[in-house]
Amino acid sequence: MRVASVKNPSAVNIKDLFGNYLFILPAVLIFSLFYVYPFFEIFYLSLYEWNGISTTRHFIGLGNFFEIMQDKVWWMSVWHAAYITLIALTFQNALAFALALSCDRDIRMRRFYRFVFYLPPVLSEVVVGLIWRWILSASMQGGEPVGLLNYFLTKAHLYHLMRDWLSDPRTALTSIAIVHSWKGFGWGFIILLAGLQTIDRQLYEAARVDGASSLSILKNITIPMMVPVFIMVMILTILGSMQVFVLVLSMVGQGLVYHTEVPVTRILDSMIGTSRFGYACAQGIVFGGILVVGSFILHKFSKKVRQE
């Protein structure tokens, strides 16, 4: 009787392991080339005083980082981005959740509503910014306001509310935050709607049989089941809103003023406006660190909530 030969298990495991690593090698190479290497290169350049053009660099160590700690304009721009993010976390996500709840029900034309609500995120930020810049404009032509909002305020005889919405320090940042929230609520709507559709409908039917009201069902079934989705939407909202740039630039234009500065515009100004490439790299490292810390805190919070 012939006895089947048994292969060496360790050799088989090594071969499988090598095959697995071979499959992920392209992704690792791409990630290293476009993410890991640029990060270390930017950190290296942040240690120098360099204009980005000349071949000579002046090593200053952590001098750029110490300067950032005392740069009031930089930290004000971070606060502006945080304010826009706060508006997005509240107004944008509340609107997205309310619309997702509406479209999750059996209503007429719900597929059409899903298409319409997801349309703003698909539009170009430049186009959206220019359109809203015209709507909020304070320009006058023939004694009549050109901007659509001020025009309607004029027709309603609300002259005391008319203003240059994007130049007035009291309204500029809030206007940008509202437009950013309007443009971004669509993707939050899609994610939240997908989360709502994963909830077992039998839970709702059992609650209604027990006499639970719609508010009670929302409070005790829908919201607890949606917590992981809420956390994910919050993380994506923070990462997207803190890095807002194109919308601000297209709405305000090249003449950015102090009360509309955001971190990315400050980095651009340091790199191109004042030719301080090393300082811009240091600002990018600090800003990236802020985003990583914020994401890590939300991740830990999300993990704790899921365990509970």
C-alpha positions in Angstrom: 0.0 0.0 0.0 1.3 3.4 -1.0 1.5 6.1 1.7 0.8 9.6 0.5 3.6 12.0 1.1 2.8 14.8 3.5 4.2 18.2 2.6 6.0 20.3 5.2 3.3 22.5 6.9 5.8 25.3 7.6 6.8 25.5 3.9 3.2 25.7 2.9 2.5 28.5 5.4 5.5 30.5 4.2 4.4 30.1 0.6 0.8 31.3 1.4 2.2 34.2 3.4 4.5 35.2 0.6 1.5 35.1 -1.8 -0.6 37.2 0.5 2.1 39.9 0.8 2.6 39.8 -3.0 -1.1 40.7 -3.5 -0.9 43.7 -1.2 2.5 44.9 -2.5 1.1 47.2 -5.2 -1.1 49.0 -2.7 1.8 49.3 -0.2 4.1 50.7 -2.9 1.5 53.3 -4.0 0.7 54.3 -0.4 4.4 54.6 0.4 5.1 56.6 -2.8 2.3 59.1 -2.5 1.7 59.3 1.3 4.6 58.1 3.4 7.5 59.5 1.4 5.8 63.0 0.9 5.2 63.2 4.7 8.8 62.6 5.5 9.9 65.0 2.7 7.6 67.7 4.0 8.9 67.2 7.6 12.4 67.5 6.3 11.7 70.7 4.5 9.9 72.1 7.5 13.3 72.2 9.3 14.7 74.7 6.8 14.1 78.3 5.8 13.7 78.0 2.1 11.9 80.0 -0.7 11.1 76.9 -2.7 13.3 77.9 -5.7 16.9 78.5 -4.7 19.3 75.6 -4.2 20.5 76.9 -0.8 18.6 76.1 2.3 19.1 77.5 5.8 18.7 74.9 8.5 16.7 76.3 11.5 15.6 73.1 13.2 12.2 73.5 14.9 12.2 77.3 14.4 9.3 77.2 12.0 7.2 75.2 14.6 8.0 77.7 17.4 7.0 80.5 15.1 3.7 78.8 14.4 2.9 78.6 18.1 3.0 82.4 18.2 1.3 83.0 14.8 -2.1 84.5 15.8 -3.3 84.7 12.2 -2.6 81.0 11.8 -4.5 80.0 14.9 -7.3 82.3 13.9 -7.6 80.5 10.6 -7.7 77.2 12.5 -10.6 78.6 14.6 -12.4 79.7 11.4 -12.1 76.1 10.1 -13.3 74.8 13.4 -16.3 77.2 13.3 -17.2 76.0 9.8 -16.9 72.4 11.0 -19.2 73.1 14.0 -21.9 74.4 11.7 -21.4 71.4 9.4 -21.6 69.0 12.4 -24.9 70.5 13.6 -26.8 72.1 10.7 -25.5 69.9 7.8 -25.8 66.6 9.6 -29.2 67.4 11.2 -30.5 68.3 7.8 -29.1 65.2 6.3 -30.6 63.0 9.0 -34.0 64.6 8.7 -34.1 64.1 5.0 -32.8 60.6 5.3 -35.7 59.8 7.8 -38.2 61.2 5.3 -36.9 59.2 2.3 -36.6 56.1 4.4 -40.4 56.0 4.6 -42.7 54.9 1.9 -43.4 58.2 0.3 -44.1 59.1 -3.3 -41.1 60.0 -5.6 -38.6 59.1 -2.9 -36.1 58.0 -5.6 -36.4 61.4 -7.2 -35.7 63.1 -3.8 -32.7 60.9 -3.3 -31.3 62.1 -6.7 -32.1 65.8 -5.9 -30.6 65.7 -2.4 -27.4 64.1 -3.7 -27.0 66.6 -6.5 -25.1 69.4 -4.6 -22.1 67.3 -3.6 -21.7 66.3 -7.3 -21.4 69.9 -8.4 -18.0 71.6 -8.7 -17.0 73.6 -5.7 -15.8 76.4 -8.0 -19.2 76.6 -9.7 -21.1 76.5 -6.4 -18.8 79.2 -5.0 -19.2 81.5 -7.9 -23.0 81.1 -7.9 -23.3 81.8 -4.2 -20.9 84.7 -4.6 -23.4 86.2 -7.1 -26.3 85.5 -4.8 -24.6 87.1 -1.8 -23.1 90.0 -3.8 -23.6 93.6 -2.6 -22.9 95.2 -6.0 -25.4 97.8 -7.3 -26.4 98.4 -10.9 -28.9 101.2 -11.9 -29.8 101.7 -8.2 -30.8 98.0 -7.8 -28.7 95.4 -6.0 -27.2 92.7 -8.3 -27.0 90.0 -5.6 -30.1 87.9 -5.5 -30.4 87.9 -1.7 -30.1 91.7 -1.4 -32.5 92.1 -4.3 -35.2 90.1 -2.4 -34.5 92.1 0.8 -35.0 95.3 -1.2 -38.4 94.1 -2.6 -39.4 93.1 0.9 -38.4 96.6 2.2 -35.9 95.0 4.6 -33.3 97.6 3.8 -31.7 97.3 7.3 -30.7 93.6 6.6 -28.9 94.4 3.3 -25.1 94.1 3.5 -22.0 92.8 1.8 -22.4 89.2 3.1 -18.9 88.1 2.2 -17.0 91.1 3.3 -18.8 91.9 6.5 -16.9 90.3 9.4 -20.2 89.6 11.2 -21.6 87.5 8.3 -18.8 86.4 6.0 -17.7 83.2 7.9 -21.2 82.1 8.7 -22.3 82.6 5.0 -19.4 80.4 3.9 -20.2 77.8 6.6 -23.9 77.6 5.5 -23.0 77.3 1.8 -20.4 74.6 2.7 -23.1 72.7 4.7 -25.6 73.1 1.8 -23.1 71.6 -0.6 -22.0 68.8 1.7 -25.3 67.5 3.2 -25.9 65.2 0.3 -23.2 62.6 1.0 -24.2 62.6 4.7 -27.8 62.0 3.5 -26.8 59.0 1.4 -24.7 57.4 4.2 -27.4 58.0 6.9 -30.1 56.6 4.5 -28.0 53.5 4.0 -27.7 53.1 7.7 -31.4 53.5 8.3 -32.2 50.8 5.7 -30.0 48.3 7.7 -32.3 48.5 10.7 -34.7 45.5 10.9 -38.2 46.6 10.1 -39.6 44.0 12.6 -38.3 46.2 15.4 -40.5 49.1 14.3 -43.5 46.8 13.8 -43.1 45.3 17.3 -42.8 48.8 18.8 -46.0 49.9 17.1 -47.8 46.9 18.3 -46.7 47.8 21.8 -48.2 51.2 21.3 -44.9 53.2 21.0 -45.2 56.6 19.5 -43.1 57.8 16.5 -40.9 59.9 18.9 -40.4 57.0 21.2 -39.4 54.8 18.3 -36.9 57.4 17.1 -35.4 57.8 20.5 -35.2 54.1 21.6 -34.7 52.3 18.3 -33.5 54.5 15.5 -31.0 56.7 17.2 -29.3 53.9 19.3 -29.0 51.7 16.2 -27.5 54.6 14.1 -24.8 55.6 16.6 -21.9 53.9 14.6 -23.1 55.6 11.4 -23.4 58.9 13.2 -19.8 58.6 14.4 -18.5 57.8 10.9 -20.4 60.7 9.4 -19.0 63.0 12.1 -15.4 61.9 11.4 -15.8 62.4 7.6 -17.5 65.8 8.3 -14.6 67.0 10.4 -11.9 65.9 8.0 -13.8 67.5 5.0 -14.8 70.7 6.7 -11.5 71.5 8.3 -9.8 71.2 4.9 -12.3 73.5 3.1 -10.4 75.6 0.6 -11.8 75.8 -3.0 -15.2 76.9 -1.8 -13.7 79.7 0.2 -11.4 80.8 -2.5 -14.1 80.9 -5.2 -16.6 82.7 -2.9 -14.2 85.4 -1.5 -11.8 85.6 -4.4 -8.1 86.3 -4.4 -8.5 89.2 -1.9 -8.9 86.9 1.1 -9.3 89.0 4.3 -8.4 88.2 7.9 -11.9 87.0 8.9 -12.2 84.5 6.1 -8.8 82.8 6.3 -8.7 79.1 6.8 -5.6 76.8 7.3 -5.2 75.8 3.7 -5.3 79.4 2.5 -2.7 80.3 5.1 -0.5 77.5 3.9 -1.0 78.6 0.3 -0.1 82.2 1.2 3.0 81.2 3.0 4.1 79.1 0.1 3.3 81.4 -2.8 2.5 84.8 -1.3 5.6 85.2 0.9 7.8 82.4 -0.6 8.3 80.7 2.8 8.2 77.1 1.6 9.7 75.7 4.8 7.2 77.6 7.0 4.3 76.3 4.8 5.5 72.7 5.2 5.6 73.2 9.0 2.1 74.6 8.9 1.0 71.5 6.9 2.6 69.2 9.5 0.8 71.0 12.4 -2.5 71.0 10.6 -2.2 67.3 9.7 -1.4 66.6 13.4 -4.5 68.4 14.4 -6.6 66.3 12.1 -5.0 63.1 13.2 -5.5 63.9 16.9 -9.2 64.8 16.3 -9.8 61.6 14.3 -8.1 59.5 16.9 -10.3 61.0 19.7 -13.4 60.4 17.7 -12.3 56.8 16.9 -11.8 56.1 20.6 -15.1 57.6 21.4 -16.8 55.5 18.7 -15.1 52.4 20.0 -16.3 53.1 23.5 -19.9 53.8 22.3 -20.0 50.5 20.3 -18.8 48.5 23.3 -21.6 50.0 25.5 
